[in-house]
Amino acid sequence: MNKITKYIYSAAGPILSIIISLIFGAVLIALIGKNPIDIYTKMFSDTIGNSYGFGQVMFKSTTLIFTGLAAAFAFKAGLFNIGAEGQLTIGAFASAWVGITFVNFPWQIIIPLSLLAAFIGGAFWAGIAGYLKARFGSHEVINTIMLNFIAMALVSYIVNNIYLVPATIHTPEISPESVLLRFDILTGMFKGSPFNLSFPIAIGACILMYLIINKSVLGYRIRTYGFNPFAAEYAKMKSGRIILWSMAVSGGLAGLGGLNFVNGYKHYFELGLSENAGYIGIAVALIARNNPFAIIPVSIFFGILEYGGLTVNTLVPKEIVTIMQGIIILLIIAVTKIFEKKFKVKTV
Amino acid sequence: MKNFLLIFITIFLFTSCGKKENNTVTDKSKIKVGLVFDVGGRGDKSFNDAAYRGLEKAKQELGIEYEYIEPGPGAEREAALRQFANRPDISIIFGIGFIFTDEITKAAIEFPDKKFACVDYTYDSAKTLPPNLVALEFREEEGSFLVGAIAGLMTKTNKVGFVGGMESPLIKKFQVSYEAGVKYVNKDCQILIGYAGVTGDAFKNPGKGKEIALGQYNDGVDIIYHASGVTGLGVFEAARETKKFAIGVDSDQNDEAPGFIITSMVKAVDVAVFEVIKEVKEGSFKGGRAETFGLKTNGVDYAYTEKNKNLIPQDVRTKVEAIRKEIIEGKITIPVK
């Protein structure tokens, strides 16, 4: 079987699932007495039909690319990182801290420093979960979930007690040099939307993940461990190290997602900024089959759903969009299995 | 395959049954209001629902139309405000909650042709408000002080409780002024304090609210005041279970657990919303200013209706009314932090 048919089969499952879920969503909308065609038309014209809406979609997608990469990277090693939410929060706060603390530094220094802080923040947080797994064998799902709670409480405590601007839920602003500019200022397009320079960084992160996984020794080890941990051990690979590294890089990618909100949008850290992007990222990775480049279109699709849910919120409850997201994820897993059985193809 | 077809046809029938939207031309003279809710959204039986009542009242009495959005945390608040601001048919946009302060100020500057109003706006007298924005502030501390006095006068165990939502300066204000009210009438009364959490989710966690309240009731508390949004529904549940008392917040919450809710600290968010819409309709809307609602203008109060009258003894009522007078006359300074 050649490569192209393989890709077509791989893409067919997700696309079919999306279509089915759109139909299902239409049924729900019809049941509450609205016309699904009207709702979908509004949803798509307000999201991809004008440049402001598209900018909003791309802003949402940028965070999802990072959290999607985070989930995918851990999946490659056979690990389930549910903690992107907490890692993103820590990364975002670390980046905000750099921006608040180091004022009057030129952007050439402060931007890389912010990137580094966001990455290390997330990597450190996921690294704890990885270390616990490697050292004591405690399951990474439990570790990352618990660390989510700790991250939220910790950051909330620090913000409330040290950095809070009174009567708000956010920190002071970061220095102007550490701002990642918006595209509407740079190009005049996407007027009014918070779509910003974090997006090219997200694309860079996709390439980085591809290079690490497919072209480096670490990636080779991670993939081997992901396929079969026992084989990896038999080949004298140090499984503890592989777990630690894959969790750390995974967390670092999630941490970078914090830049989009902090440096790109609000220019301060705000409690609750993660907006469940950490969890949606898991779905993104599943649908993209952990392929770093497939994550980009899948994130954009979820961005459309997320922002689209808001645009039709005056007409239908946003729970409908949440239900559709859930259905898509369930279907994709099922449909892929059916495809593999029925057509005897191994998808990528 | 047959099954697939069957399912598909059923779905198709369903979807085509969807009611056609009436494409009637909307009356141009009708004022259309856009309102963006706080985290928690409609159905909190408290803060957001109070705003919703204001909208409904305006619809019935002033004949306006409205639409609302329930945004999530993070970037959705600004997006929701902009969505309304971009619509030519909407003339006034409300943000419900202090959390909108930054976003609505920016939106008001960017869309000078639209009118904006923000409930619980954090007014900074050092900055000037945009001329198309009115800030609606409430003196929750005055109302909380009064319900504190009621709790202090009515406790039999000499122990009262407080359950807050998200631990934050805003809710601290409720707590501190409530404590001051209790101490003002009952110096030796013990006050137990509990918070449901440190994030916005702490306002929508009834399970946690119940847990904290049960703990306090078990420690001998007989009256709990909550300032915790949906979380408070758990406090009422605990009150009902242990046959103790609770005090509601923002709206008159008597109906949530009749007989167990002595009173509620009522914030006239509905009145504020209604009044602003009325001003818009009458053309007397004036932005660039902060409007404060306190005891003096009945902007905050404690609920005293036919439903809960028999729960508050006459002598308590008399004493509390005397305190009300003292607050209005400025004889009592209420701490806020």
Interface residues (C-beta under 8 A of the other chain):
Chain A: I23 F24 A26 V27 I29 A30 L31 G33 K34 N35 P36 I37 D38 D46 Y52 Q56 F59 K60 M152 A153 S156 Y157 N160 L164 P166 A167 T168 I169 H170 G192 P194 F261 Y265 K266 E270 L271 G272 L273 S274 E275 N276 Y307 L310 T311 N313 T314 P317 K318
Chain B: I11 F14 T15 C17 G18 K19 K20 E21 G34 V39 E67 Y68 I69 E70 P71 G72 P73 G74 A75 E76 E78 A79 A80 R82 Q83 N86 F98 I99 T101 D102 E110 T122 E167 S168 P169 L170 G197 V198 T199 G200
